[in-house]
Amino acid sequence: MAIFQSYQLAICGSPIFSFRLSAIPHPLSSIPAFSIKALSPLFLSHQPSSFFLSPHCFPCSSFGAVHDSLSHQSSSSVLFPHSSSLCLSPDLNSSFVSPRSSPLSSCCSSSGAVDFLSHQPSSLFLSPQSGSSSSGAGRFLCLGGRRSSGSMASPLGSRNAKGVVTSGHLRHVESMATLPSGAGKISHLNAVILGESLASEEDDLVFPSQEFTSQALVSSPEQYMSMYKRSIEDPAGFWSDIASKFYWEVKWGEKVFSENMDIRKGTVNIEWFKGGRTNICYNALDRHIQAGNGGQIAIYWEGNEPGQDGNLTYSQLLEKVCQLANYLRDIGVRKGDAVAIYLPMLAELPIAMLACARIGAVHSVVFAGFSAESLAQRIIDCKPKVIITCNAVRRGSKIIYLKDIVDSALVESSKNGTSVDVCLTCENQSAMNRESTKWQEGRDFWWQDIIPKYSTVSTIEWVDAEDPLFLLYTSGSTGKPKGVLHTTGGYMIYTATTFKYAFDYKPTDIYWCTADCGWITGHSYVTYGPLLNGATVVVYEGAPNYPDSGRCWDIVDKYKVTIFYTAPTLIRSLMRDGDEFVTRYSRKSLRVLGSVGEPINPSAWRWFYNVIGGARSPISDTWWQTETGGFMITPLPGAWPQKPGSATFPFFGVQPVIVDEKGTEIEGECSGYLCVKNSWPGAFRTLYGDHERYETTYFKPFPGYYFTGDGCSRDKDGYHWLTGRVDDVINVSGHRIGTAEVESALVSHPKCAEAAVVGVEHEVKGQGLYAFVTLVEGEPYSEELRKSLVLAVRNQIGAFAAPDKVHWAPGLPKTRSGKIMRRILRKIASRQLDELGDTSTLADPGVVEQLIALNDC
């Protein structure tokens, strides 16, 4: 079925104006989509800003006021109770709906409208011409019982181009005003339904298909609101019901949670399920095997080189986890001890994480790309008893010698009083043989020589829900890395639940998250969240564009991936390389897409949706942080329409608020600082060894709230739009400008593939905008293009947001996970080239020299 069906309104066969109606046959279909064009200037002296539909013959209980897409007037729209007539008002200031008992009384305020609708129409029917979008091409909507030539419609339905009878174009849905955070009506004109490509940049609502919605875990706003309301009003009952579905050796006490998030009332403290004893490894592996699913594939591993692959069933994975757990116990690792893990994306990485969890050890995964200095800092802080690494990894055509980095880090940490006695090293033969690996006898041991000798059965260390699970270090531009500490019980329940609902997980799904386990996404949504749900996970060792930019889609087709979760930076990078690398592959297995890491600009969202997903797959554009443990604001596929670039609404149990500089909550449509009130199970509990910094950083700025450090806008429909880190908000001549907004405007330019904006000192404006721009492949640099990019920002945002400098960028400095290192960009923009700091974590350190070379171009 086509998305839009075109109509004309006619009196006695004379067309008055045409419009397009979106025929959306699912529970959200009462939010219609219109495009209007006046055909009779005598009747309509200007385009109407609103008119009302109340089907006379159609079975429906609600309908929406809709706005003219051509009008520049701002007008609100609401959903009205059932009425039985069609009322059109050309008066821009009129917004009425006729009562059921008197279809036309008080309907219109202008004489023209009264003259036009002076009686109740004797017949009303919609006769669509499917797929038509031009005025004059559609069939007629007639009043007064007269039908236009060729119309075959009946009052109860219509036939589309395929001859299928459709009905109920304006089916009932509960007002979106029931959604949290002041979400109101959806008054937008243009909409699409999954299964059809987005028509243009103007289309700003994307609806799930009826087929998707009918099978979704959360299939309507009403269902979501029922669950969300309970999660807020009865968090103890809501989360304990979910937690009861997991295995607990000992159940928690009467108090499900306790919290103090107000620093004025004492020490900040958050606890969930305290007193309950469980084990996350048991719940992620043993539980599924005991349910008879041991033969299911747990991990598909894909190597850097095409053709290198392997897989592990749940039973096989458990055996390998138990062998490593037994070894760790044998060398003296006990509950509460730290284990450092410096591994690439081999299957051994999630195995090592699960083995630590099985014996109650606290794992600290360090991204295998951090420098020796960065690794040493983390070793010194957490003092691990053992470090697990591999000799080298091949990423794309580049070899990274990880063991050499570990050796240097251990020398550095030893100088600072922290020695590590055991370095367990996995031989990665695809990158380096063991004969070429530097070795220290008595400290270094080969994984392949030792681990297979241990028993494949290992006892469980039952831990308290509030016992530590892992440390994950986040680093700012300066200062000591922050060791974010997550505990076991709440994190387990929260990651499992967010994974299940945000991706609408089904047992038949094949899931692939492109993130590295060195980051929180790899913890929550490569290892723990998926395995807790018994999912099959793809783990990929290599680069997403190796040997070419079609590798991701080759992997999707190979494993029939149904859920694909990645970062906006990767999406934009692949956009730049062109559609041909995508379209050569089928990708028909894809069911749900996901985005993580930073706000995704609408143009990248649309490309992701149109090209990658073939306009079939909803996008879970998730917002969350290392500190939150799991998704906080995210679409639930099938539950409500999406807006490209918006994270939409809060997950269950999450109460986001937007506050001003004084910490006052702002209601309705607004922009400000994003905070969260009240705790949620996945929240981190402290910064390791520095609770004072924990309180000062996250709870002191706005007492009583968790301060995310992010800016956020909420539109009139209640949708949340993340604007980036607050320190990425630039004050230009008194205007607070979010860098994400400027970047989105730049990327909307057809010749711009990617952009990153930072602030620099400006002698007149205080701060200026400095834009690093990567062009579409093959596009030459020119002054004309530079001016065109600036003009794009001026047109979309305003002159005050125009970049002061456009710096050509062949590439941007990114980590392997796709995060742009803005710290480096700020130093380049400010010409502080001697303060660039550590660039070893970059996927391509050579990009920095390229940017410096283009400084004056």
Phi, psi and omega in degrees: 000136177291153179292306185257139174237133190261144181223161167233145173265129184226148170243121181054039176084355180265120184291134179259305171204162180250155175209161177250132178246133177276118178269101187241099188275069175203175189301345179261010191285357178278006173259092189280165179236126185233149167225124191243141174220124181289135177253344182231097180296339178291327181276316182244106181287342172208165182290135179289140177274343177203150169208167189236139177250126173222096189302129180285324184246345184281141175283104176203159184242004180200154176208167187243146168283137187233151183250149180289126182289345181265348182280143177263002178286147176262125182213147182265164183225144179226168174262131186251160176294169182300138172221169189241018180221167175261127181234124179242131179236117177279358181279118183297337183262005183257135175216091183230159170225138184281141176290155184300323185285334180226091191303331187242351180294133180061021184284317186227156182250353180254147181297328179299319181289323179293319177299322184289313180249074181265357177210160177289129180299139181279340175210146179217123178209148179254127178236099186279151166248100190301138173084349182280141179228000181259144180294147180086348183264343183274173175275180190259144165262117190252149172242157175078015174081003182258128184258145179283165181301131174086357183286137181239017188284157171240158181299340185258359181175185180209162179255133175274188185298336181268004178081012180272130180285129177242153180210167176064048181296339182241054183292157186286142167216147178297145180303137178292353176297346178280351180287157186292169176059036175075020180299129182249207180296161172252104189259005185292153187271317188264136181212158174227165177238142181306137183111349176231140181293150175296137186283321185196180179294344182282338181290116187234013172228131179237119183260143173289153179287162178298321180298316180293313183299320184295339181250000185288149177295321173238111193252003181199159174300326181295317180294316177301313184295324178298315180290317181296317181300316180294321182296334179270317183281331181223065183299325180297314180291318182299308185283330178290327176298318179291316182298330182293345179278351177259170182270129175235124176295321175225129181284153179294167181282192183297325184272110182290322180209158171218149185204150163218108180254006180255107184298339179288343183258007180126194183297133177291131184210134178227129178219136176228134176060027182301138183096337175285142181241127184209186174208125185290328177295318178300316181289333181275337184234293186306318184301318181288322179295318179293338177275003177093014183251023182297335181276354180287144177292127176267315183226126163263122178254129179244123181282172179300318180272134175306135181100341174273117182201173178188173177208158178226129171284171178299322179293316179294321178297316179299319180299317180291323176297316181296320179299315179292322178299318179295320177298313181301317176299319184296328180266010171100010178282128183236173178306131179091346178285149179269144174232122178272136180235119182234073186237149170282189184278063169265163177299336179296338180292303176297330176299314181296319179298314182292325179295319177298313181298326183296324183258007177082009176283156183259112180274145175233096181278127178249127181308125184282070182189346174295149180289169177299322180296315180295319178296318179299320178303317182287324176295317180298323184286315186262349175050066182287153176277337181209151172238137181247127182213189170224165186291323180193167175219144175257118179241108190068228179266002185259139176256131177248123185269087187293320182298322177297320179295318178297316179303315180294321179295322180290327174296315181295316181293326179296322177298333181261016172090007179242111179252143176245124189276338185229130173238100179276121189240126177271131177278117179256088189297336180291342181248327187194139177271162185292334180296332181269358184272130175295144191218140174241106182300142179089341178244322185263136181221139178279127178307311186296337181275334190250310191298318181298345181282345184273159181298147177271010176239132181218137180289158182266138170263105179285129185238157176291149180305330181264007173287146182298142175254310180204160170249137175222121186271132173247141182241136174269195181286334178218169172085178182289138176301147180264125179270094181288125183252121175250141178260180196276300192296304182297318179298317180301311183293319186289315181294321179296318184287318179295319178300314184301311187273322183292332178255006181049050189297134174239150181302339181273357185288148168246122191247136176224119172250127185279358183289157175271145178291355173287352178242169184296327180300321178291329176292304189281326190232016162246315185262290194286305183304309180296313183292328176296335177265003180073027185278163171261125189243137172266130176243121185245127184280328195266195180270145184291345181245026180240132001283350173211181186284003176263004187300318181303318186280336171296318179292320178302313180292321183299315184257003181056050182297132179254332179237122183236120187237120185211186185256149178303326180296321177293319179301313181293323178298317180288328174303316183299326183282348175101156184290336187297333178287342180267312190288347177288348179250158184289301182062014184290345178287340185298131182242321180223137175250159179215152180229141184208149170117324180193166178299138178261126181289150185305323182293321176292322177302313183294320178295317177303314182290311185288308190274308182290309184274356181060029180058026179250336194248125174295155181248122173272093180274093192270140169243129175190183185216166173307319184289332185276342177082328183201181184302139178246314176233123186198146170294150168250111185305129179096347187269325182203164178292149180257155172242125182306120179098353181257137175282354176068253193236163184290149174287167181305134177083356183258129180242084178285142175227151175250126184240160174270187184300335181269359180085014179274129179296137179252131181264159173068210182288124187190174172223149180174207181268132181273122177233169177229131177254142185071154186272171176221158189300327185276001183298142175290154189261334180189174166261126188307120177073008183210066181295331179296318177295323176303310181292318183293320184286318192251338187238344180281324182304319180224087185307134181097352182230155165274120180267119185284337186084001181253151170268155183208143172246146174237124183276181186293344177266002178088003179286140180265137179234112180283132184254007178102178180298146180299326178286356172261006174270123188252134180262103181252110179051040178088352177267125176273115187242122176282131182299326181299324180293318179292319178299320179297320179295319179295315183291341177291343177292132186298341181259004180255122179271324184200153180211149173222131185243135176230165178263144175228157178295141180225128188293338180258311187270356183088299174227147175239167181258127182241115187251125171264123188236126173258125183272163174300143184309129177089354182277124182280152175287143176201155179293326178297317179293322178301316179294324179295322178294316178298319179297324178299319178291317179302317183290322184276326185245311182145162182298328182296339182261004182294132179298139176282334182216132172249115184255117180294135185227108175301331176201169179245147179290112184231151170285172180297335180278355177100001180284130178283129179275086185292335177304317180292320179296321179297319180293320178294316180297325182271002182062027177266062190289341178276002182239026182295331178076201186286120177248011185289341182278355182288146176296325179220089181301335181296341179298328182297315179296323178296318180294319179297320180296331181265013185304321186252013181278000000 
